Amino acid sequence: MSLHDSLTGEIWRSPALIEDFEAITGCGGRFAGSDSEARALALLRSRLGAIPGVATSEHVFEYDGWERTAQRLTLLGPTGATSRAMP
């Protein structure tokens, strides 16, 4: 087995993977500028900062990305009911 295969398998079997996933999703939707984004950023800073022997840095940059606008959910079928998809 290669080192890559060994490390990959170890990562997928690690309970930390699920713990990290639950922690980041527990922060909320993480839309830019939101409180949930700030919580996620603090979590990631903490987790990355805890890795021994690894220096982290941040780079702020602007990019053309998507923006959140009005949204709705339409049920397909005879009723055609609609609802706001996200508060």
N, C-alpha and C positions, 0 to 999 in steps of 0.2 A: 504494500500500500504506500502511495506517495505521501510526502509531508502535507501537500495540499489536501488530499483526500482525508488524511488523518485530522487535520485542523478543522476542515469543513464539518466532518462528522462530530467532532467535539463541540463545535459551536451549536449545531442543531440539537444536540442532546443536552445542552446546558440549560438548567432552570433559569439562569439569568436572562436568556433570550426572551422568555415569556414574561418575566418580571419587568424587563425594560419595555417590552411592547405594552404591557398593561399600564405602566407608569406614564408613557408618552401619550397613549390614547386617553388616559385618565385626566390629562390636562385640558381636554376639550378639543374644539374644532381647529384651533391654532390659526385663525385668519390673521393676516398681517395687521399689527397694531392692536390686537385684542389682548385681554388679560390672559386668555388661554395660551396665546403665543408667548407672552412673557413667562408664564409658568413653565412651558416646554423648554424655552431657552435656558432658564435657570436650572432645570433638571439636566439638560444636556451638558451645560457647563460643569455641573457637579460630577456627573458620571464620567465625562472625559478627563476632568481634573484629577479623578481618583486613580487613573491608570498610572502605575509606577513608571518613571523614566520617560514619560511622554510630555513634551511641551505643546501647549495649545495656543492658538492665536485667533483673533477674529478679523475679518475683512468686511467692511461695510461697502456695499455697492448698490447701484440702482439697476433695475432691469424692467423691461416691458413685460408684464405678466398679466394674468387675468385679474379681473376685479369682480367682486361680488355685487350682483344687482338683484332685482326682484326675481323670485323663483316660484315655481308651482309644481305640484305633482298632479298628474291627471291619471285616473284609473281607467284602463282600457276595458271596455265591456259595455253592457247595456246602460249602465248608469252614467258613465262619463263624469263621475264626481271629480272635483278638483279641490285642492287644499294647498296651503302654503307648504312648501317642501322643507323649509328650515326657518326657524325664527331669526 
